[in-house]
């Protein structure tokens, strides 16, 4: 009889991964971040278990966007939110969102690649995004995500 491997909480090792988003493509860097948050890069990956690392993203304001009609994508791609009050709808273009809140662009892209449940919400809490090159997380042994 074969038994499935299920890691205990004491066996899970979480590292701090640093991602420099300077000049990288938004979707590709978001996919790599989601991969690290889920822990799919580890040989002990088990679905349904939070095996992932902490991810720190720096230079989020310098992320690149590609695709057809890239110049028009900056104005046609729109982020929507609603306050759940009447008349509380707000929309902002990608260009304005990158200028005002560059961390929200990357956070929304990563959230689209995570499971939409309790585990996905807890994984997103391990993602720290900063617009500039400085971050307050004193990581002892940072692992760059290549």
TIVO-2410 file (N, C-alpha, C; in nm, 3 decimals):
# residues 146
REC num residu      c1      c2      c3 atome chaine
REC   1      X   0.084  -0.118   0.000     N      A
REC   1      X   0.000   0.000   0.000    CA      A
REC   1      X   0.089   0.124   0.000     C      A
REC   2      X   0.058   0.218  -0.088     N      A
REC   2      X   0.133   0.342  -0.095    CA      A
REC   2      X   0.057   0.451  -0.020     C      A
REC   3      X   0.131   0.533   0.052     N      A
REC   3      X   0.069   0.642   0.124    CA      A
REC   3      X   0.106   0.774   0.059     C      A
REC   4      X   0.011   0.866   0.057     N      A
REC   4      X   0.037   0.998   0.003    CA      A
REC   4      X   0.116   1.080   0.103     C      A
REC   5      X   0.204   1.162   0.051     N      A
REC   5      X   0.284   1.249   0.138    CA      A
REC   5      X   0.205   1.375   0.167     C      A
REC   6      X   0.189   1.405   0.294     N      A
REC   6      X   0.122   1.529   0.335    CA      A
REC   6      X   0.213   1.599   0.434     C      A
REC   7      X   0.269   1.714   0.398     N      A
REC   7      X   0.367   1.780   0.485    CA      A
REC   7      X   0.304   1.837   0.612     C      A
REC   8      X   0.378   1.826   0.720     N      A
REC   8      X   0.335   1.886   0.846    CA      A
REC   8      X   0.376   2.033   0.847     C      A
REC   9      X   0.317   2.110   0.935     N      A
REC   9      X   0.347   2.254   0.942    CA      A
REC   9      X   0.492   2.277   0.978     C      A
REC  10      X   0.551   2.189   1.058     N      A
REC  10      X   0.691   2.206   1.097    CA      A
REC  10      X   0.788   2.174   0.983     C      A
REC  11      X   0.742   2.099   0.883     N      A
REC  11      X   0.830   2.061   0.771    CA      A
REC  11      X   0.832   2.166   0.659     C      A
REC  12      X   0.741   2.260   0.664     N      A
REC  12      X   0.732   2.359   0.556    CA      A
REC  12      X   0.834   2.469   0.581     C      A
REC  13      X   0.919   2.491   0.482     N      A
REC  13      X   1.023   2.594   0.491    CA      A
REC  13      X   0.986   2.708   0.396     C      A
REC  14      X   0.973   2.828   0.453     N      A
REC  14      X   0.937   2.944   0.372    CA      A
REC  14      X   1.055   3.039   0.361     C      A
REC  15      X   1.090   3.073   0.239     N      A
REC  15      X   1.199   3.166   0.212    CA      A
REC  15      X   1.140   3.301   0.174     C      A
REC  16      X   1.227   3.401   0.170     N      A
REC  16      X   1.190   3.534   0.120    CA      A
REC  16      X   1.245   3.544  -0.022     C      A
REC  17      X   1.156   3.566  -0.117     N      A
REC  17      X   1.195   3.577  -0.257    CA      A
REC  17      X   1.182   3.723  -0.297     C      A
REC  18      X   1.286   3.778  -0.360     N      A
REC  18      X   1.283   3.917  -0.405    CA      A
REC  18      X   1.272   3.919  -0.558     C      A
REC  19      X   1.175   3.996  -0.607     N      A
REC  19      X   1.151   4.008  -0.751    CA      A
REC  19      X   1.171   4.154  -0.788     C      A
REC  20      X   1.257   4.179  -0.886     N      A
REC  20      X   1.276   4.314  -0.938    CA      A
REC  20      X   1.194   4.326  -1.066     C      A
REC  21      X   1.088   4.403  -1.063     N      A
REC  21      X   0.996   4.414  -1.177    CA      A
REC  21      X   1.037   4.519  -1.277     C      A
REC  22      X   1.156   4.574  -1.265     N      A
REC  22      X   1.202   4.681  -1.354    CA      A
REC  22      X   1.214   4.629  -1.498     C      A
REC  23      X   1.128   4.678  -1.586     N      A
REC  23      X   1.133   4.643  -1.728    CA      A
REC  23      X   1.075   4.507  -1.761     C      A
REC  24      X   1.022   4.434  -1.664     N      A
REC  24      X   0.966   4.303  -1.692    CA      A
REC  24      X   0.820   4.316  -1.733     C      A
REC  25      X   0.773   4.218  -1.807     N      A
REC  25      X   0.637   4.219  -1.859    CA      A
REC  25      X   0.540   4.180  -1.747     C      A
REC  26      X   0.431   4.254  -1.737     N      A
REC  26      X   0.337   4.241  -1.626    CA      A
REC  26      X   0.285   4.099  -1.609     C      A
REC  27      X   0.233   4.038  -1.712     N      A
REC  27      X   0.174   3.905  -1.701    CA      A
REC  27      X   0.275   3.798  -1.668     C      A
REC  28      X   0.394   3.809  -1.725     N      A
REC  28      X   0.496   3.706  -1.701    CA      A
REC  28      X   0.550   3.712  -1.560     C      A
REC  29      X   0.573   3.832  -1.509     N      A
REC  29      X   0.622   3.844  -1.373    CA      A
REC  29      X   0.513   3.805  -1.274     C      A
REC  30      X   0.386   3.832  -1.305     N      A
REC  30      X   0.276   3.792  -1.217    CA      A
REC  30      X   0.264   3.640  -1.213     C      A
REC  31      X   0.286   3.574  -1.324     N      A
REC  31      X   0.280   3.428  -1.326    CA      A
REC  31      X   0.391   3.366  -1.241     C      A
REC  32      X   0.511   3.424  -1.249     N      A
REC  32      X   0.622   3.372  -1.168    CA      A
REC  32      X   0.598   3.397  -1.020     C      A
REC  33      X   0.537   3.510  -0.986     N      A
REC  33      X   0.507   3.540  -0.846    CA      A
REC  33      X   0.401   3.443  -0.793     C      A
REC  34      X   0.296   3.419  -0.871     N      A
REC  34      X   0.191   3.327  -0.828    CA      A
REC  34      X   0.247   3.186  -0.811     C      A
REC  35      X   0.338   3.148  -0.897     N      A
REC  35      X   0.403   3.018  -0.889    CA      A
REC  35      X   0.480   3.004  -0.758     C      A
REC  36      X   0.552   3.108  -0.718     N      A
REC  36      X   0.629   3.105  -0.594    CA      A
REC  36      X   0.538   3.112  -0.471     C      A
REC  37      X   0.430   3.188  -0.479     N      A
REC  37      X   0.337   3.197  -0.366    CA      A
REC  37      X   0.269   3.063  -0.339     C      A
REC  38      X   0.235   2.991  -0.446     N      A
REC  38      X   0.170   2.861  -0.431    CA      A
REC  38      X   0.268   2.752  -0.387     C      A
REC  39      X   0.397   2.772  -0.411     N      A
REC  39      X   0.497   2.673  -0.374    CA      A
REC  39      X   0.518   2.566  -0.479     C      A
REC  40      X   0.479   2.595  -0.602     N      A
REC  40      X   0.493   2.495  -0.708    CA      A
REC  40      X   0.638   2.472  -0.749     C      A
REC  41      X   0.728   2.560  -0.704     N      A
REC  41      X   0.868   2.544  -0.739    CA      A
REC  41      X   0.939   2.450  -0.642     C      A
REC  42      X   0.870   2.397  -0.543     N      A
REC  42      X   0.931   2.308  -0.443    CA      A
REC  42      X   0.899   2.162  -0.476     C      A
REC  43      X   0.995   2.073  -0.449     N      A
REC  43      X   0.969   1.931  -0.479    CA      A
REC  43      X   0.863   1.869  -0.388     C      A
REC  44      X   0.835   1.930  -0.275     N      A
REC  44      X   0.735   1.876  -0.183    CA      A
REC  44      X   0.598   1.940  -0.203     C      A
REC  45      X   0.574   2.000  -0.319     N      A
REC  45      X   0.446   2.069  -0.345    CA      A
REC  45      X   0.330   1.972  -0.328     C      A
REC  46      X   0.231   2.015  -0.252     N      A
REC  46      X   0.108   1.939  -0.232    CA      A
REC  46      X  -0.010   2.032  -0.257     C      A
REC  47      X  -0.101   1.997  -0.346     N      A
REC  47      X  -0.215   2.085  -0.370    CA      A
REC  47      X  -0.301   2.098  -0.243     C      A
REC  48      X  -0.347   2.219  -0.218     N      A
REC  48      X  -0.431   2.242  -0.101    CA      A
REC  48      X  -0.354   2.273   0.026     C      A
REC  49      X  -0.221   2.276   0.017     N      A
REC  49      X  -0.138   2.308   0.133    CA      A
REC  49      X  -0.057   2.433   0.101     C      A
REC  50      X  -0.051   2.525   0.194     N      A
REC  50      X   0.024   2.649   0.171    CA      A
REC  50      X   0.173   2.622   0.189     C      A
REC  51      X   0.239   2.596   0.077     N      A
REC  51      X   0.380   2.561   0.078    CA      A
REC  51      X   0.469   2.676   0.032     C      A
REC  52      X   0.409   2.786  -0.012     N      A
REC  52      X   0.483   2.890  -0.082    CA      A
REC  52      X   0.570   2.978   0.005     C      A
REC  53      X   0.645   3.063  -0.063     N      A
REC  53      X   0.738   3.154   0.000    CA      A
REC  53      X   0.674   3.292   0.014     C      A
REC  54      X   0.742   3.378   0.091     N      A
REC  54      X   0.706   3.519   0.096    CA      A
REC  54      X   0.771   3.585  -0.026     C      A
REC  55      X   0.699   3.673  -0.092     N      A
REC  55      X   0.750   3.738  -0.212    CA      A
REC  55      X   0.750   3.889  -0.191     C      A
REC  56      X   0.865   3.952  -0.215     N      A
REC  56      X   0.879   4.097  -0.209    CA      A
REC  56      X   0.908   4.146  -0.350     C      A
REC  57      X   0.824   4.235  -0.399     N      A
REC  57      X   0.840   4.290  -0.535    CA      A
REC  57      X   0.886   4.435  -0.521     C      A
REC  58      X   0.995   4.469  -0.588     N      A
REC  58      X   1.045   4.606  -0.588    CA      A
REC  58      X   1.036   4.661  -0.730     C      A
REC  59      X   1.036   4.793  -0.743     N      A
REC  59      X   1.027   4.863  -0.871    CA      A
REC  59      X   0.899   4.827  -0.947     C      A
REC  60      X   0.787   4.821  -0.877     N      A
REC  60      X   0.660   4.786  -0.942    CA      A
REC  60      X   0.613   4.895  -1.037     C      A
REC  61      X   0.659   5.018  -1.017     N      A
REC  61      X   0.615   5.127  -1.105    CA      A
REC  61      X   0.679   5.118  -1.243     C      A
REC  62      X   0.782   5.037  -1.259     N      A
REC  62      X   0.853   5.027  -1.387    CA      A
REC  62      X   0.817   4.900  -1.464     C      A
REC  63      X   0.707   4.836  -1.430     N      A
REC  63      X   0.667   4.716  -1.500    CA      A
REC  63      X   0.622   4.753  -1.641     C      A
REC  64      X   0.651   4.665  -1.738     N      A
REC  64      X   0.619   4.691  -1.878    CA      A
REC  64      X   0.492   4.616  -1.917     C      A
REC  65      X   0.422   4.669  -2.014     N      A
REC  65      X   0.301   4.607  -2.067    CA      A
REC  65      X   0.321   4.590  -2.216     C      A
REC  66      X   0.294   4.471  -2.268     N      A
REC  66      X   0.310   4.444  -2.410    CA      A
REC  66      X   0.178   4.395  -2.466     C      A
REC  67      X   0.177   4.365  -2.592     N      A
REC  67      X   0.058   4.316  -2.659    CA      A
REC  67      X   0.028   4.401  -2.779     C      A
REC  68      X  -0.080   4.371  -2.844     N      A
REC  68      X  -0.118   4.448  -2.961    CA      A
REC  68      X  -0.164   4.585  -2.917     C      A
REC  69      X  -0.120   4.684  -2.987     N      A
REC  69      X  -0.158   4.822  -2.959    CA      A
REC  69      X  -0.125   4.860  -2.815     C      A
REC  70      X   0.002   4.847  -2.778     N      A
REC  70      X   0.044   4.871  -2.641    CA      A
REC  70      X   0.013   5.013  -2.596     C      A
REC  71      X   0.028   5.109  -2.686     N      A
REC  71      X   0.001   5.248  -2.646    CA      A
REC  71      X  -0.146   5.267  -2.614     C      A
REC  72      X  -0.233   5.203  -2.690     N      A
REC  72      X  -0.376   5.218  -2.660    CA      A
REC  72      X  -0.417   5.133  -2.540     C      A
REC  73      X  -0.341   5.027  -2.510     N      A
REC  73      X  -0.375   4.944  -2.395    CA      A
REC  73      X  -0.364   5.024  -2.265     C      A
REC  74      X  -0.273   5.120  -2.262     N      A
REC  74      X  -0.257   5.201  -2.141    CA      A
REC  74      X  -0.382   5.282  -2.110     C      A
REC  75      X  -0.460   5.313  -2.211     N      A
REC  75      X  -0.582   5.390  -2.187    CA      A
REC  75      X  -0.708   5.304  -2.193     C      A
REC  76      X  -0.706   5.195  -2.271     N      A
REC  76      X  -0.826   5.114  -2.285    CA      A
REC  76      X  -0.842   5.011  -2.174     C      A
REC  77      X  -0.733   4.964  -2.115     N      A
REC  77      X  -0.744   4.870  -2.003    CA      A
REC  77      X  -0.787   4.947  -1.880     C      A
REC  78      X  -0.898   4.906  -1.822     N      A
REC  78      X  -0.959   4.980  -1.713    CA      A
REC  78      X  -0.978   4.889  -1.593     C      A
REC  79      X  -0.943   4.938  -1.476     N      A
REC  79      X  -0.965   4.866  -1.350    CA      A
REC  79      X  -1.091   4.922  -1.285     C      A
REC  80      X  -1.179   4.832  -1.243     N      A
REC  80      X  -1.308   4.872  -1.187    CA      A
REC  80      X  -1.312   4.838  -1.038     C      A
REC  81      X  -1.381   4.921  -0.961     N      A
REC  81      X  -1.410   4.889  -0.823    CA      A
REC  81      X  -1.538   4.959  -0.783     C      A
REC  82      X  -1.600   4.909  -0.678     N      A
REC  82      X  -1.727   4.963  -0.633    CA      A
REC  82      X  -1.729   4.960  -0.481     C      A
REC  83      X  -1.781   5.066  -0.421     N      A
REC  83      X  -1.783   5.076  -0.276    CA      A
REC  83      X  -1.906   5.012  -0.213     C      A
REC  84      X  -1.994   4.954  -0.295     N      A
REC  84      X  -2.121   4.896  -0.252    CA      A
REC  84      X  -2.219   4.999  -0.199     C      A
REC  85      X  -2.196   5.124  -0.228     N      A
REC  85      X  -2.292   5.230  -0.202    CA      A
REC  85      X  -2.346   5.278  -0.337     C      A
REC  86      X  -2.465   5.333  -0.340     N      A
REC  86      X  -2.518   5.384  -0.468    CA      A
REC  86      X  -2.426   5.492  -0.525     C      A
REC  87      X  -2.393   5.479  -0.650     N      A
REC  87      X  -2.303   5.574  -0.715    CA      A
REC  87      X  -2.158   5.554  -0.678     C      A
REC  88      X  -2.123   5.440  -0.620     N      A
REC  88      X  -1.988   5.416  -0.573    CA      A
REC  88      X  -1.897   5.349  -0.673     C      A
REC  89      X  -1.934   5.349  -0.802     N      A
REC  89      X  -1.852   5.287  -0.906    CA      A
REC  89      X  -1.735   5.378  -0.941     C      A
REC  90      X  -1.615   5.322  -0.947     N      A
REC  90      X  -1.498   5.397  -0.990    CA      A
REC  90      X  -1.420   5.315  -1.092     C      A
REC  91      X  -1.371   5.381  -1.192     N      A
REC  91      X  -1.291   5.316  -1.295    CA      A
REC  91      X  -1.165   5.400  -1.316     C      A
REC  92      X  -1.054   5.331  -1.339     N      A
REC  92      X  -0.927   5.400  -1.360    CA      A
REC  92      X  -0.849   5.325  -1.467     C      A
REC  93      X  -0.784   5.398  -1.557     N      A
REC  93      X  -0.709   5.335  -1.665    CA      A
REC  93      X  -0.576   5.281  -1.614     C      A
REC  94      X  -0.516   5.196  -1.693     N      A
REC  94      X  -0.388   5.135  -1.656    CA      A
REC  94      X  -0.280   5.241  -1.639     C      A
REC  95      X  -0.277   5.341  -1.727     N      A
REC  95      X  -0.176   5.446  -1.717    CA      A
REC  95      X  -0.189   5.522  -1.585     C      A
REC  96      X  -0.312   5.561  -1.548     N      A
REC  96      X  -0.332   5.634  -1.423    CA      A
REC  96      X  -0.306   5.547  -1.301     C      A
REC  97      X  -0.343   5.419  -1.310     N      A
REC  97      X  -0.320   5.328  -1.198    CA      A
REC  97      X  -0.171   5.307  -1.175     C      A
REC  98      X  -0.092   5.298  -1.282     N      A
REC  98      X   0.053   5.284  -1.267    CA      A
REC  98      X   0.116   5.409  -1.206     C      A
REC  99      X   0.059   5.525  -1.233     N      A
REC  99      X   0.113   5.648  -1.176    CA      A
REC  99      X   0.072   5.665  -1.030     C      A
REC 100      X  -0.053   5.634  -0.997     N      A
REC 100      X  -0.103   5.659  -0.862    CA      A
REC 100      X  -0.076   5.544  -0.766     C      A
REC 101      X  -0.109   5.421  -0.806     N      A
REC 101      X  -0.093   5.303  -0.720    CA      A
REC 101      X  -0.035   5.188  -0.801     C      A
REC 102      X   0.096   5.187  -0.827     N      A
REC 102      X   0.152   5.080  -0.910    CA      A
REC 102      X   0.144   4.943  -0.844     C      A
REC 103      X   0.134   4.938  -0.712     N      A
REC 103      X   0.125   4.808  -0.646    CA      A
REC 103      X  -0.007   4.739  -0.676     C      A
REC 104      X  -0.114   4.815  -0.697     N      A
REC 104      X  -0.245   4.754  -0.723    CA      A
REC 104      X  -0.249   4.684  -0.857     C      A
REC 105      X  -0.173   4.733  -0.955     N      A
REC 105      X  -0.171   4.669  -1.087    CA      A
REC 105      X  -0.115   4.528  -1.075     C      A
REC 106      X  -0.003   4.516  -1.008     N      A
REC 106      X   0.061   4.385  -0.993    CA      A
REC 106      X  -0.019   4.295  -0.900     C      A
REC 107      X  -0.076   4.350  -0.794     N      A
REC 107      X  -0.154   4.269  -0.700    CA      A
REC 107      X  -0.277   4.210  -0.770     C      A
REC 108      X  -0.342   4.288  -0.855     N      A
REC 108      X  -0.460   4.238  -0.925    CA      A
REC 108      X  -0.422   4.132  -1.028     C      A
REC 109      X  -0.307   4.148  -1.092     N      A
REC 109      X  -0.262   4.048  -1.189    CA      A
REC 109      X  -0.229   3.916  -1.120     C      A
REC 110      X  -0.166   3.923  -1.003     N      A
REC 110      X  -0.132   3.801  -0.929    CA      A
REC 110      X  -0.259   3.737  -0.874     C      A
REC 111      X  -0.352   3.818  -0.824     N      A
REC 111      X  -0.476   3.765  -0.769    CA      A
REC 111      X  -0.555   3.689  -0.875     C      A
REC 112      X  -0.545   3.731  -1.001     N      A
REC 112      X  -0.613   3.660  -1.109    CA      A
REC 112      X  -0.557   3.522  -1.134     C      A
REC 113      X  -0.437   3.493  -1.084     N      A
REC 113      X  -0.372   3.364  -1.105    CA      A
REC 113      X  -0.374   3.276  -0.981     C      A
REC 114      X  -0.435   3.321  -0.874     N      A
REC 114      X  -0.444   3.243  -0.750    CA      A
REC 114      X  -0.585   3.187  -0.735     C      A
REC 115      X  -0.601   3.080  -0.656     N      A
REC 115      X  -0.736   3.029  -0.634    CA      A
REC 115      X  -0.821   3.129  -0.558     C      A
REC 116      X  -0.948   3.137  -0.594     N      A
REC 116      X  -1.040   3.234  -0.531    CA      A
REC 116      X  -1.109   3.169  -0.412     C      A
REC 117      X  -1.034   3.143  -0.307     N      A
REC 117      X  -1.090   3.084  -0.186    CA      A
REC 117      X  -1.008   3.131  -0.065     C      A
REC 118      X  -1.030   3.070   0.049     N      A
REC 118      X  -0.962   3.109   0.171    CA      A
REC 118      X  -0.810   3.097   0.158     C      A
REC 119      X  -0.765   2.992   0.092     N      A
REC 119      X  -0.621   2.972   0.074    CA      A
REC 119      X  -0.562   3.081  -0.015     C      A
REC 120      X  -0.631   3.117  -0.123     N      A
REC 120      X  -0.580   3.221  -0.212    CA      A
REC 120      X  -0.568   3.356  -0.142     C      A
REC 121      X  -0.666   3.387  -0.057     N      A
REC 121      X  -0.661   3.513   0.017    CA      A
REC 121      X  -0.545   3.514   0.117     C      A
REC 122      X  -0.517   3.402   0.179     N      A
REC 122      X  -0.404   3.398   0.272    CA      A
REC 122      X  -0.271   3.399   0.199     C      A
REC 123      X  -0.266   3.344   0.078     N      A
REC 123      X  -0.143   3.349  -0.002    CA      A
REC 123      X  -0.113   3.492  -0.044     C      A
REC 124      X  -0.217   3.567  -0.077     N      A
REC 124      X  -0.197   3.705  -0.123    CA      A
REC 124      X  -0.142   3.793  -0.010     C      A
REC 125      X  -0.164   3.756   0.114     N      A
REC 125      X  -0.110   3.832   0.227    CA      A
REC 125      X   0.041   3.817   0.238     C      A
REC 126      X   0.096   3.715   0.174     N      A
REC 126      X   0.242   3.695   0.176    CA      A
REC 126      X   0.313   3.772   0.065     C      A
REC 127      X   0.238   3.846  -0.013     N      A
REC 127      X   0.294   3.925  -0.123    CA      A
REC 127      X   0.311   4.070  -0.078     C      A
REC 128      X   0.432   4.121  -0.085     N      A
REC 128      X   0.462   4.259  -0.048    CA      A
REC 128      X   0.512   4.330  -0.172     C      A
REC 129      X   0.445   4.439  -0.211     N      A
REC 129      X   0.479   4.510  -0.334    CA      A
REC 129      X   0.517   4.653  -0.301     C      A
REC 130      X   0.628   4.700  -0.359     N      A
REC 130      X   0.677   4.836  -0.337    CA      A
REC 130      X   0.706   4.901  -0.472     C      A
REC 131      X   0.669   5.028  -0.484     N      A
REC 131      X   0.685   5.100  -0.610    CA      A
REC 131      X   0.831   5.126  -0.641     C      A
REC 132      X   0.911   5.156  -0.542     N      A
REC 132      X   1.051   5.189  -0.562    CA      A
REC 132      X   1.144   5.073  -0.530     C      A
REC 133      X   1.276   5.101  -0.527     N      A
REC 133      X   1.373   4.993  -0.504    CA      A
REC 133      X   1.394   4.959  -0.357     C      A
REC 134      X   1.340   5.037  -0.264     N      A
REC 134      X   1.361   5.011  -0.122    CA      A
REC 134      X   1.243   4.938  -0.061     C      A
REC 135      X   1.274   4.849   0.034     N      A
REC 135      X   1.168   4.779   0.107    CA      A
REC 135      X   1.214   4.759   0.251     C      A
REC 136      X   1.120   4.755   0.346     N      A
REC 136      X   1.156   4.747   0.488    CA      A
REC 136      X   1.179   4.606   0.539     C      A
REC 137      X   1.167   4.505   0.456     N      A
REC 137      X   1.179   4.368   0.503    CA      A
REC 137      X   1.325   4.327   0.507     C      A
REC 138      X   1.376   4.314   0.626     N      A
REC 138      X   1.514   4.271   0.641    CA      A
REC 138      X   1.525   4.122   0.619     C      A
REC 139      X   1.555   4.084   0.497     N      A
REC 139      X   1.564   3.943   0.464    CA      A
REC 139      X   1.706   3.896   0.485     C      A
REC 140      X   1.721   3.790   0.561     N      A
REC 140      X   1.854   3.738   0.591    CA      A
REC 140      X   1.916   3.676   0.466     C      A
REC 141      X   1.845   3.587   0.402     N      A
REC 141      X   1.896   3.522   0.282    CA      A
REC 141      X   1.794   3.536   0.170     C      A
REC 142      X   1.789   3.651   0.103     N      A
REC 142      X   1.691   3.666  -0.005    CA      A
REC 142      X   1.728   3.579  -0.125     C      A
REC 143      X   1.626   3.521  -0.184     N      A
REC 143      X   1.645   3.437  -0.302    CA      A
REC 143      X   1.586   3.512  -0.419     C      A
REC 144      X   1.668   3.553  -0.519     N      A
REC 144      X   1.611   3.622  -0.635    CA      A
REC 144      X   1.532   3.525  -0.722     C      A
REC 145      X   1.418   3.568  -0.769     N      A
REC 145      X   1.334   3.487  -0.855    CA      A
REC 145      X   1.374   3.517  -0.999     C      A
REC 146      X   1.437   3.422  -1.063     N      A
REC 146      X   1.486   3.444  -1.199    CA      A
REC 146      X   1.386   3.403  -1.303     C      A
***
